Amino acid sequence: MGETLNGTSFLNIEEELELMNKTLNEAVRAQKGEKEAMTELGLKRFEFFFTG
């Protein structure tokens, strides 16, 4: 309990929120939908944590 999905106990909430806000702002500029932008963010994060 208390571990992140990558097996560590460290998760920087502020950094995660900043990343999400940055992604949403970029989506607005690119005229993408919020759902599409968050899906892309989720896939990028999955690749980072699970495929190295």
ABEGO torsion letter per residue (X at the ends): XGBBAAGBABBBAAAAAAAAAAAAAAAAAAGBBAAAAAAAAAAAAAAAAAAX
